[in-house]
Amino acid sequence: MSAAAAAFLADAHRAGDTLLIVARDANWINIHRILTARGVDVAAETRNGRLVAMNAATKLAELSRNGVPDPGAFDLVIGQPVREFAARGPLTIYGEMVDVLAQRDEVDAAIALEEMWNDLAERASFRLMCGYASAHFVSRGAEVRLRDVCRAHTHVRSDESDPLGGWLLQRSRVGFASGSQNAFRR
């Protein structure tokens, strides 16, 4: 997931986009390493506001009420900064909060959060890659819900090196494009 996210973000950085990364700590460390290897001065871009990294679990906790994502809190925690960044110019986002929910087998909450992102996209211009681990959709119940998760996106992709992701997408009868991104993408 980190390599595909880093490639997506590096391409956006090269195009001049501001980057917002909402990832788990371990994935942020890998993304940081890959971006640096691709020539992105992460420290300088962070200082000048062109790169903002947030902890996915922390932000998810901040926008949830009684363990469920709340639209009003989402707007304060995520919506407001996204609109501010988007007002400055092109914005590209990578997020894993939805996968934190999928990992907990809270797929309904993940879908609700996806809908909040889609609502935000109607008020601000940005590109968003949602990173999901295919392992979080192995159980029969989660596999069935995978269709609903995919419907919340304009594009669904599975990395060729992730045969489980491709198999799950085929099994749930969701069309997908092979490519370099091991994530779902809006």
C-alpha positions, 0 to 999 in steps of 0.5 A, spaced: 500 500 500 505 504 501 509 504 495 502 505 490 501 511 495 508 514 495 508 513 487 501 517 487 503 522 491 510 523 488 507 524 481 502 529 484 508 533 487 511 533 481 505 536 478 505 542 483 500 539 488 499 540 495 499 533 498 495 531 504 497 524 507 492 521 513 496 514 514 498 510 519 505 511 522 508 505 519 505 507 512 507 514 513 514 512 515 514 508 508 511 513 504 516 518 507 522 514 505 519 513 498 518 520 497 525 522 499 528 517 494 524 520 489 527 527 490 521 530 494 524 534 500 519 532 505 522 536 511 522 543 506 515 541 503 512 540 510 515 547 512 512 551 506 505 547 507 505 543 501 505 537 504 501 535 511 501 528 514 496 526 519 495 520 523 489 516 521 487 513 527 488 520 531 484 523 526 479 518 525 478 518 533 477 526 533 472 525 527 468 520 531 462 520 536 461 514 540 465 510 535 462 512 529 464 517 524 460 524 525 459 528 519 459 535 523 466 533 526 468 530 519 467 537 517 471 540 522 477 535 522 478 534 515 473 538 511 475 545 513 483 543 512 481 540 505 477 546 503 483 551 505 488 547 502 484 546 495 483 554 495 490 555 494 491 550 488 491 543 486 490 538 492 492 530 492 490 526 498 492 519 500 487 517 506 487 510 510 482 512 515 477 508 512 481 502 512 482 503 519 475 502 520 475 496 515 480 493 519 476 493 525 470 490 521 466 496 521 465 496 514 458 500 515 462 506 518 467 505 513 462 506 507 459 512 511 466 515 512 467 514 504 460 518 503 463 524 507 469 524 503 464 524 497 460 530 500 466 534 501 468 533 494 462 536 492 465 542 495 472 542 494 476 540 488 481 534 490 484 527 488 483 522 493 486 515 493 483 511 499 488 505 501 485 499 503 488 492 505 485 486 501 486 482 507 480 486 511 475 483 506 477 476 506 471 474 511 464 473 507 461 478 510 466 483 509 467 481 502 459 482 500 460 489 503 466 490 498 461 492 493 458 497 497 465 500 498 467 500 491 461 503 489 463 509 493 469 510 488 470 512 481 476 508 480 478 501 483 484 498 482 488 492 485 496 492 484 498 486 480 502 484 486 496 483 490 493 477 487 488 476 493 486 483 492 484 482 485 481 475 487 476 479 492 474 484 486 473 478 481 469 474 486 465 480 488 463 481 481 467 488 481 470 490 475 477 493 476 483 495 472 490 492 473 495 497 475 500 500 479 496 502 485 494 497 491 488 501 493 481 504 491 481 511 488 476 516 488 
